[in-house]
Amino acid sequence: MENPRKNTEIAKMELANRLFFRLYQCANMLHKTGTRAVEAQGLTTQQWAVLGALSRPEAADGMNVGDLARYLMVSRQNLSGLLSRMERDGHLANAPDGRDRRSRRITMTASGRKVWIDEAQPNIRRYYGQALADFSVGDMAHTLHYLLKLLDNMQRIDGEGAAAAEDGQETTDDAGA
């Protein structure tokens, strides 16, 4: 007799594999097609994300590098080169943070704001329309709900991994004492 519980687990793992593979493909296609949507402005999807983060009302005074990295869910190291290129291109300014002199505050320049609002935004809206063609408002709301649920679970895993790494680091440090 077949074990229905085992069959359910096998089916669940096969679906999980397909889901994560499709998510991987979507991320790659977002990078490829999204960059194409804003390439005339000299932007990539990563730069688009930075400008989008800095364009929010709560970031009107800029963001320190650590907060920006956490918001975008990237490492400070990965963000560093990107910010340098964007500063070189005149989209961003980088100055000491008035609240913490050890930290750097990133702000969008007037030129960066013009590129973002006047040039990139119309292309991004057009891209969204194309990428979400045939999605109803309900489809978008449900997709967002499930992506947020997945993101919460992944953040929990990330936090557990960081805690485990810290515990391992303490154990290593204690062993040498």
MDAnalysis code that builds the backbone (N, CA, C; Angstrom):
import MDAnalysis as mda
import numpy as np

u = mda.Universe.empty(531, n_residues=177, atom_resindex=np.repeat(np.arange(177), 3), trajectory=True)
u.add_TopologyAttr("name", ["N", "CA", "C"] * 177)
u.add_TopologyAttr("resid", np.arange(1, 178))
u.add_TopologyAttr("resname", ["MET", "GLU", "ASN", "PRO", "ARG", "LYS", "ASN", "THR", "GLU", "ILE", "ALA", "LYS", "MET", "GLU", "LEU", "ALA", "ASN", "ARG", "LEU", "PHE", "PHE", "ARG", "LEU", "TYR", "GLN", "CYS", "ALA", "ASN", "MET", "LEU", "HIS", "LYS", "THR", "GLY", "THR", "ARG", "ALA", "VAL", "GLU", "ALA", "GLN", "GLY", "LEU", "THR", "THR", "GLN", "GLN", "TRP", "ALA", "VAL", "LEU", "GLY", "ALA", "LEU", "SER", "ARG", "PRO", "GLU", "ALA", "ALA", "ASP", "GLY", "MET", "ASN", "VAL", "GLY", "ASP", "LEU", "ALA", "ARG", "TYR", "LEU", "MET", "VAL", "SER", "ARG", "GLN", "ASN", "LEU", "SER", "GLY", "LEU", "LEU", "SER", "ARG", "MET", "GLU", "ARG", "ASP", "GLY", "HIS", "LEU", "ALA", "ASN", "ALA", "PRO", "ASP", "GLY", "ARG", "ASP", "ARG", "ARG", "SER", "ARG", "ARG", "ILE", "THR", "MET", "THR", "ALA", "SER", "GLY", "ARG", "LYS", "VAL", "TRP", "ILE", "ASP", "GLU", "ALA", "GLN", "PRO", "ASN", "ILE", "ARG", "ARG", "TYR", "TYR", "GLY", "GLN", "ALA", "LEU", "ALA", "ASP", "PHE", "SER", "VAL", "GLY", "ASP", "MET", "ALA", "HIS", "THR", "LEU", "HIS", "TYR", "LEU", "LEU", "LYS", "LEU", "LEU", "ASP", "ASN", "MET", "GLN", "ARG", "ILE", "ASP", "GLY", "GLU", "GLY", "ALA", "ALA", "ALA", "ALA", "GLU", "ASP", "GLY", "GLN", "GLU", "THR", "THR", "ASP", "ASP", "ALA", "GLY", "ALA"])
u.atoms.positions = np.array([
    [0.833, -1.189, 0.000],
    [0.000, 0.000, 0.000],
    [0.875, 1.251, 0.000],
    [0.535, 2.230, -0.838],
    [1.312, 3.463, -0.916],
    [1.048, 4.348, 0.289],
    [2.062, 5.067, 0.675],
    [1.949, 5.987, 1.797],
    [1.515, 7.353, 1.263],
    [0.270, 7.786, 1.527],
    [-0.203, 9.069, 0.990],
    [0.597, 10.255, 1.531],
    [1.082, 10.144, 2.750],
    [1.870, 11.229, 3.343],
    [3.184, 11.416, 2.573],
    [3.820, 10.303, 2.194],
    [5.068, 10.356, 1.430],
    [4.809, 10.954, 0.046],
    [3.716, 10.537, -0.596],
    [3.366, 11.087, -1.910],
    [3.097, 12.584, -1.840],
    [2.448, 13.018, -0.781],
    [2.176, 14.450, -0.596],
    [3.480, 15.219, -0.433],
    [4.410, 14.674, 0.338],
    [5.710, 15.338, 0.534],
    [6.492, 15.402, -0.773],
    [6.457, 14.343, -1.545],
    [7.151, 14.329, -2.844],
    [6.544, 15.396, -3.753],
    [5.217, 15.442, -3.822],
    [4.546, 16.443, -4.660],
    [4.874, 17.857, -4.182],
    [4.914, 18.048, -2.867],
    [5.214, 19.372, -2.307],
    [6.639, 19.799, -2.675],
    [7.581, 18.868, -2.596],
    [8.972, 19.197, -2.937],
    [9.120, 19.471, -4.428],
    [8.400, 18.737, -5.262],
    [8.443, 19.001, -6.703],
    [7.869, 20.376, -7.014],
    [6.773, 20.735, -6.368],
    [6.198, 22.071, -6.556],
    [7.139, 23.155, -6.040],
    [7.757, 22.910, -4.882],
    [8.703, 23.880, -4.326],
    [9.865, 24.106, -5.288],
    [10.365, 23.026, -5.858],
    [11.465, 23.142, -6.817],
    [11.050, 23.987, -8.019],
    [9.861, 23.713, -8.547],
    [9.359, 24.476, -9.699],
    [9.146, 25.941, -9.327],
    [8.583, 26.182, -8.139],
    [8.327, 27.550, -7.686],
    [9.626, 28.347, -7.575],
    [10.614, 27.781, -6.891],
    [11.868, 28.510, -6.709],
    [12.623, 28.672, -8.021],
    [12.531, 27.698, -8.909],
    [13.174, 27.844, -10.209],
    [12.511, 28.973, -10.997],
    [11.175, 29.043, -10.968],
    [10.460, 30.127, -11.669],
    [10.790, 31.480, -11.041],
    [10.932, 31.519, -9.738],
    [11.316, 32.762, -9.065],
    [12.715, 33.199, -9.515],
    [13.622, 32.244, -9.621],
    [14.968, 32.500, -10.121],
    [14.914, 33.050, -11.545],
    [14.101, 32.408, -12.395],
    [13.963, 32.879, -13.774],
    [13.368, 34.284, -13.816],
    [12.367, 34.537, -12.987],
    [11.763, 35.883, -12.949],
    [12.786, 36.928, -12.535],
    [13.605, 36.617, -11.537],
    [14.631, 37.564, -11.091],
    [15.609, 37.860, -12.223],
    [16.013, 36.827, -12.939],
    [16.929, 37.029, -14.062],
    [16.290, 37.845, -15.177],
    [15.031, 37.551, -15.474],
    [14.334, 38.302, -16.524],
    [14.053, 39.743, -16.088],
    [13.793, 39.954, -14.807],
    [13.633, 41.325, -14.307],
    [14.918, 42.103, -14.538],
    [16.030, 41.495, -14.210],
    [17.312, 42.168, -14.408],
    [17.529, 42.480, -15.892],
    [17.283, 41.504, -16.748],
    [17.526, 41.661, -18.183],
    [16.557, 42.659, -18.817],
    [15.266, 42.432, -18.655],
    [14.275, 43.277, -19.327],
    [14.079, 44.611, -18.620],
    [14.238, 44.612, -17.295],
    [14.133, 45.867, -16.546],
    [15.274, 46.815, -16.882],
    [16.479, 46.262, -16.986],
    [17.626, 47.091, -17.372],
    [17.415, 47.663, -18.773],
    [16.889, 46.850, -19.665],
    [16.603, 47.328, -21.020],
    [15.614, 48.501, -20.984],
    [14.657, 48.459, -20.052],
    [13.638, 49.511, -19.956],
    [14.236, 50.861, -19.551],
    [15.339, 50.839, -18.788],
    [15.924, 52.101, -18.302],
    [17.338, 52.349, -18.815],
    [17.779, 51.555, -19.781],
    [19.154, 51.711, -20.266],
    [19.376, 53.052, -20.964],
    [18.340, 53.619, -21.580],
    [18.493, 54.918, -22.245],
    [18.856, 56.013, -21.237],
    [18.512, 55.796, -19.975],
    [18.864, 56.743, -18.918],
    [20.205, 56.379, -18.272],
    [20.850, 55.360, -18.797],
    [22.139, 54.925, -18.252],
    [21.994, 54.185, -16.936],
    [20.815, 53.578, -16.708],
    [20.545, 52.904, -15.442],
    [20.468, 51.388, -15.623],
    [20.658, 50.679, -14.517],
    [20.426, 49.243, -14.428],
    [19.299, 49.029, -13.424],
    [18.826, 47.803, -13.296],
    [17.778, 47.543, -12.308],
    [18.268, 47.808, -10.888],
    [19.546, 47.577, -10.628],
    [20.083, 47.849, -9.297],
    [20.056, 49.357, -9.018],
    [20.438, 50.148, -10.016],
    [20.405, 51.601, -9.853],
    [18.971, 52.096, -9.747],
    [18.068, 51.482, -10.495],
    [16.655, 51.782, -10.418],
    [16.170, 51.559, -8.983],
    [16.570, 50.452, -8.369],
    [16.163, 50.155, -6.992],
    [16.701, 51.189, -6.012],
    [17.946, 51.613, -6.187],
    [18.532, 52.622, -5.302],
    [17.782, 53.943, -5.439],
    [17.550, 54.389, -6.676],
    [16.826, 55.646, -6.875],
    [15.402, 55.541, -6.342],
    [14.773, 54.396, -6.537],
    [13.430, 54.193, -6.001],
    [13.409, 54.275, -4.484],
    [14.383, 53.665, -3.843],
    [14.468, 53.700, -2.378],
    [14.668, 55.127, -1.881],
    [15.529, 55.868, -2.565],
    [15.827, 57.239, -2.137],
    [14.728, 58.231, -2.507],
    [13.821, 57.839, -3.406],
    [12.751, 58.748, -3.827],
    [11.548, 58.705, -2.892],
    [11.540, 57.760, -1.964],
    [10.411, 57.649, -1.028],
    [10.388, 58.853, -0.084],
    [9.202, 59.312, 0.307],
    [9.118, 60.475, 1.204],
    [9.924, 60.301, 2.495],
    [9.939, 59.090, 3.048],
    [10.686, 58.873, 4.295],
    [12.194, 58.923, 4.101],
    [12.660, 58.963, 2.855],
    [14.095, 59.058, 2.572],
    [14.441, 60.427, 1.984],
    [13.569, 61.409, 2.203],
    [13.779, 62.747, 1.629],
    [15.127, 63.347, 2.043],
    [15.590, 63.015, 3.253],
    [16.890, 63.515, 3.725],
    [18.011, 62.527, 3.457],
    [17.739, 61.537, 2.606],
    [18.732, 60.524, 2.286],
    [18.678, 59.369, 3.263],
    [19.591, 58.450, 3.074],
    [19.691, 57.266, 3.935],
    [21.159, 56.974, 4.178],
    [21.465, 56.459, 5.380],
    [22.846, 56.033, 5.567],
    [23.038, 54.706, 4.841],
    [24.262, 54.390, 4.545],
    [24.577, 53.228, 3.707],
    [24.037, 51.943, 4.311],
    [24.173, 51.777, 5.618],
    [23.691, 50.564, 6.272],
    [22.185, 50.404, 6.140],
    [21.446, 51.481, 6.354],
    [19.983, 51.414, 6.229],
    [19.568, 51.131, 4.790],
    [20.273, 51.738, 3.838],
    [19.968, 51.503, 2.430],
    [20.242, 50.037, 2.062],
    [21.345, 49.504, 2.539],
    [21.681, 48.096, 2.278],
    [20.615, 47.177, 2.878],
    [20.184, 47.457, 4.108],
    [19.146, 46.637, 4.735],
    [17.822, 46.751, 3.975],
    [17.466, 47.954, 3.557],
    [16.213, 48.162, 2.834],
    [16.205, 47.381, 1.514],
    [17.326, 47.420, 0.810],
    [17.434, 46.729, -0.483],
    [17.772, 45.245, -0.323],
    [18.127, 44.844, 0.911],
    [18.494, 43.460, 1.219],
    [19.715, 43.010, 0.432],
    [20.722, 43.870, 0.408],
    [22.007, 43.558, -0.218],
    [23.106, 43.820, 0.801],
    [24.275, 43.305, 0.535],
    [25.396, 43.562, 1.443],
    [25.938, 44.969, 1.205],
    [26.540, 45.523, 2.222],
    [27.168, 46.842, 2.086],
    [28.252, 46.805, 1.019],
    [28.956, 45.675, 0.927],
    [30.020, 45.535, -0.056],
    [29.454, 45.609, -1.476],
    [28.339, 44.909, -1.729],
    [27.734, 44.950, -3.062],
    [27.195, 46.338, -3.380],
    [26.705, 47.021, -2.377],
    [26.129, 48.343, -2.573],
    [27.215, 49.389, -2.805],
    [28.363, 49.207, -2.213],
    [29.434, 50.199, -2.271],
    [29.843, 50.568, -3.693],
    [30.132, 49.579, -4.517],
    [30.539, 49.851, -5.900],
    [29.426, 50.498, -6.700],
    [28.217, 50.037, -6.482],
    [27.050, 50.595, -7.163],
    [26.886, 52.070, -6.816],
    [26.998, 52.399, -5.533],
    [26.857, 53.794, -5.107],
    [27.976, 54.662, -5.684],
    [29.177, 54.115, -5.739],
    [30.303, 54.871, -6.314],
    [30.049, 55.215, -7.776],
    [29.552, 54.242, -8.542],
    [29.248, 54.491, -9.962],
    [28.135, 55.522, -10.106],
    [27.128, 55.432, -9.250],
    [26.010, 56.368, -9.333],
    [26.436, 57.777, -8.917],
    [27.361, 57.857, -7.975],
    [27.904, 59.158, -7.578],
    [28.740, 59.732, -8.722],
    [29.556, 58.901, -9.352],
    [30.355, 59.310, -10.500],
    [29.478, 59.834, -11.630],
    [28.318, 59.185, -11.836],
    [27.398, 59.587, -12.896],
    [26.545, 60.799, -12.524],
    [26.701, 61.282, -11.297],
    [25.990, 62.494, -10.873],
    [24.590, 62.265, -10.333],
    [24.204, 60.997, -10.118],
    [22.863, 60.698, -9.615],
    [22.756, 60.808, -8.097],
    [23.874, 60.581, -7.400],
    [23.875, 60.549, -5.936],
    [24.967, 61.435, -5.368],
    [24.734, 61.855, -4.130],
    [25.759, 62.545, -3.349],
    [26.015, 61.706, -2.102],
    [27.228, 61.761, -1.627],
    [27.669, 60.956, -0.500],
    [28.380, 61.897, 0.463],
    [27.882, 62.015, 1.690],
    [28.471, 62.929, 2.667],
    [28.427, 62.283, 4.052],
    [29.242, 62.780, 4.980],
    [29.156, 62.244, 6.345],
    [27.742, 62.457, 6.902],
    [27.278, 61.478, 7.648],
    [25.957, 61.564, 8.268],
    [26.068, 62.495, 9.472],
    [25.239, 63.513, 9.516],
    [25.273, 64.468, 10.620],
    [24.976, 63.837, 11.970],
    [24.257, 62.723, 11.989],
    [23.898, 62.048, 13.240],
    [24.991, 61.099, 13.716],
    [25.782, 60.592, 12.775],
    [26.845, 59.647, 13.106],
    [27.968, 59.868, 12.094],
    [29.006, 60.575, 12.498],
    [30.086, 60.975, 11.591],
    [30.820, 59.778, 10.983],
    [30.713, 58.596, 11.603],
    [31.380, 57.412, 11.040],
    [30.603, 56.870, 9.852],
    [29.335, 57.251, 9.753],
    [28.457, 56.728, 8.711],
    [28.357, 57.724, 7.565],
    [28.074, 57.201, 6.368],
    [27.906, 58.037, 5.180],
    [26.419, 58.130, 4.852],
    [25.975, 59.308, 4.441],
    [24.572, 59.537, 4.072],
    [24.496, 59.700, 2.556],
    [23.597, 58.943, 1.950],
    [23.430, 58.952, 0.503],
    [22.153, 59.722, 0.180],
    [22.272, 60.691, -0.702],
    [21.107, 61.462, -1.145],
    [21.075, 61.481, -2.669],
    [19.888, 61.693, -3.204],
    [19.740, 61.822, -4.646],
    [20.034, 63.275, -5.007],
    [20.836, 63.480, -6.028],
    [21.137, 64.834, -6.495],
    [19.966, 65.368, -7.315],
    [19.991, 66.651, -7.613],
    [18.959, 67.246, -8.478],
    [18.976, 66.565, -9.843],
    [20.166, 66.288, -10.338],
    [20.303, 65.598, -11.617],
    [19.732, 64.187, -11.533],
    [20.026, 63.483, -10.462],
    [19.499, 62.134, -10.263],
    [17.980, 62.145, -10.160],
    [17.438, 63.134, -9.464],
    [15.985, 63.250, -9.321],
    [15.333, 63.517, -10.675],
    [15.977, 64.349, -11.486],
    [15.436, 64.644, -12.821],
    [15.429, 63.372, -13.676],
    [16.529, 62.639, -13.670],
    [16.598, 61.383, -14.427],
    [15.522, 60.428, -13.923],
    [15.367, 60.324, -12.607],
    [14.412, 59.398, -12.011],
    [12.972, 59.768, -12.379],
    [12.606, 61.023, -12.143],
    [11.210, 61.443, -12.322],
    [10.845, 61.651, -13.788],
    [11.660, 62.409, -14.496],
    [11.295, 62.804, -15.862],
    [11.619, 61.765, -16.924],
    [12.657, 60.964, -16.702],
    [13.099, 60.040, -17.742],
    [12.806, 58.576, -17.423],
    [13.202, 58.125, -16.231],
    [13.060, 56.703, -15.907],
    [11.612, 56.321, -15.593],
    [10.904, 57.144, -14.839],
    [9.548, 56.789, -14.406],
    [8.598, 56.448, -15.566],
    [8.558, 57.238, -16.635],
    [7.672, 56.849, -17.740],
    [8.031, 55.478, -18.331],
    [9.310, 55.177, -18.440],
    [9.742, 53.876, -18.956],
    [9.402, 52.745, -17.984],
    [9.536, 53.015, -16.704],
    [9.220, 52.011, -15.681],
    [7.724, 51.722, -15.685],
    [6.904, 52.756, -15.766],
    [5.452, 52.551, -15.838],
    [5.075, 51.713, -17.068],
    [5.699, 52.009, -18.189],
    [5.453, 51.244, -19.421],
    [5.893, 49.778, -19.219],
    [7.051, 49.594, -18.607],
    [7.562, 48.243, -18.331],
    [6.594, 47.480, -17.423],
    [6.134, 48.115, -16.347],
    [5.177, 47.468, -15.453],
    [3.932, 47.035, -16.220],
    [3.439, 47.915, -17.082],
    [2.256, 47.590, -17.871],
    [2.470, 46.366, -18.742],
    [3.644, 46.286, -19.356],
    [3.952, 45.143, -20.217],
    [4.150, 43.869, -19.394],
    [4.906, 43.976, -18.311],
    [5.221, 42.791, -17.500],
    [3.980, 42.258, -16.780],
    [3.055, 43.142, -16.449],
    [1.856, 42.731, -15.721],
    [0.621, 42.664, -16.619],
    [0.847, 42.600, -17.928],
    [-0.273, 42.469, -18.860],
    [-1.087, 41.243, -18.469],
    [-2.389, 41.359, -18.537],
    [-3.322, 40.281, -18.213],
    [-3.394, 39.957, -16.724],
    [-2.756, 40.762, -15.855],
    [-2.908, 40.603, -14.409],
    [-4.038, 41.529, -13.973],
    [-4.979, 40.995, -13.230],
    [-6.012, 41.848, -12.648],
    [-5.442, 42.487, -11.380],
    [-6.160, 43.444, -10.837],
    [-5.746, 44.033, -9.560],
    [-5.698, 42.932, -8.499],
    [-6.677, 42.026, -8.526],
    [-6.683, 40.899, -7.588],
    [-5.471, 39.997, -7.762],
    [-5.104, 39.721, -9.006],
    [-3.913, 38.909, -9.278],
    [-2.672, 39.565, -8.671],
    [-2.553, 40.875, -8.879],
    [-1.382, 41.582, -8.349],
    [-1.389, 41.560, -6.820],
    [-2.553, 41.781, -6.210],
    [-2.645, 41.775, -4.750],
    [-2.290, 40.399, -4.189],
    [-2.798, 39.339, -4.818],
    [-2.483, 37.988, -4.348],
    [-1.002, 37.668, -4.531],
    [-0.439, 38.039, -5.671],
    [0.988, 37.793, -5.916],
    [1.826, 38.522, -4.874],
    [1.501, 39.775, -4.620],
    [2.229, 40.549, -3.612],
    [2.112, 39.887, -2.239],
    [0.916, 39.453, -1.888],
    [0.697, 38.785, -0.598],
    [1.623, 37.572, -0.459],
    [1.644, 36.733, -1.481],
    [2.451, 35.513, -1.393],
    [3.950, 35.800, -1.448],
    [4.347, 36.797, -2.210],
    [5.764, 37.166, -2.227],
    [6.203, 37.718, -0.868],
    [5.353, 38.513, -0.238],
    [5.674, 39.031, 1.101],
    [5.760, 37.899, 2.124],
    [4.865, 36.937, 2.004],
    [4.884, 35.774, 2.895],
    [6.189, 34.989, 2.709],
    [6.588, 34.775, 1.462],
    [7.833, 34.083, 1.155],
    [9.030, 34.880, 1.666],
    [8.997, 36.187, 1.447],
    [10.084, 37.050, 1.909],
    [10.217, 37.005, 3.428],
    [9.101, 37.034, 4.145],
    [9.152, 36.928, 5.612],
    [9.832, 35.627, 6.036],
    [9.469, 34.521, 5.402],
    [10.088, 33.242, 5.746],
    [11.579, 33.251, 5.441],
    [11.951, 33.830, 4.309],
    [13.369, 33.877, 3.941],
    [14.150, 34.787, 4.886],
    [13.539, 35.878, 5.331],
    [14.210, 36.757, 6.293],
    [14.409, 36.040, 7.622],
    [13.440, 35.231, 8.008],
    [13.586, 34.449, 9.236],
    [14.763, 33.486, 9.096],
    [14.851, 32.813, 7.950],
    [15.973, 31.895, 7.694],
    [17.290, 32.661, 7.746],
    [17.309, 33.842, 7.133],
    [18.519, 34.665, 7.121],
    [18.919, 35.047, 8.542],
    [17.947, 35.426, 9.354],
    [18.227, 35.786, 10.749],
    [18.751, 34.609, 11.543],
    [18.177, 33.436, 11.301],
    [18.644, 32.229, 11.983],
    [20.067, 31.888, 11.555],
    [20.356, 32.075, 10.262],
    [21.710, 31.807, 9.770],
    [22.721, 32.767, 10.367],
    [22.324, 34.037, 10.477],
    [23.223, 35.033, 11.070],
    [23.453, 34.727, 12.542],
    [22.390, 34.331, 13.246],
    [22.524, 33.994, 14.671],
    [23.416, 32.770, 14.845],
    [23.243, 31.775, 13.978],
    [24.075, 30.571, 14.056],
    [25.537, 30.904, 13.763],
    [25.761, 31.788, 12.803],
    [27.134, 32.194, 12.477],
    [27.765, 32.928, 13.656],
    [26.971, 33.791, 14.303],
    [27.491, 34.502, 15.483],
    [27.801, 33.524, 16.596],
    [26.921, 32.545, 16.811],
    [27.173, 31.539, 17.843],
    [28.443, 30.764, 17.531],
    [28.624, 30.403, 16.278],
    [29.833, 29.692, 15.876],
    [31.065, 30.545, 16.064],
    [30.948, 31.844, 15.791],
    [32.071, 32.770, 15.958],
    [32.443, 32.871, 17.426],
    [31.430, 32.956, 18.302],
    [31.711, 33.043, 19.736],
    [32.393, 31.774, 20.213],
    [31.933, 30.636, 19.731],
    [32.534, 29.367, 20.119],
    [33.984, 29.326, 19.680],
    [34.269, 29.783, 18.456],
    [35.640, 29.796, 17.969],
    [36.499, 30.748, 18.801],
    [35.938, 31.940, 19.100],
    [36.692, 32.907, 19.898],
    [36.974, 32.361, 21.294],
    [35.959, 31.697, 21.901],
    [36.136, 31.173, 23.230],
    [37.184, 30.057, 23.243],
    [37.236, 29.288, 22.179],
    [38.174, 28.165, 22.129],
    [39.607, 28.666, 22.139],
    [39.832, 29.851, 21.587],
    [41.201, 30.372, 21.520],
    [41.628, 31.070, 22.801],
    [40.692, 31.287, 23.710],
    [41.010, 32.050, 24.940],
    [41.671, 31.195, 25.977],
])
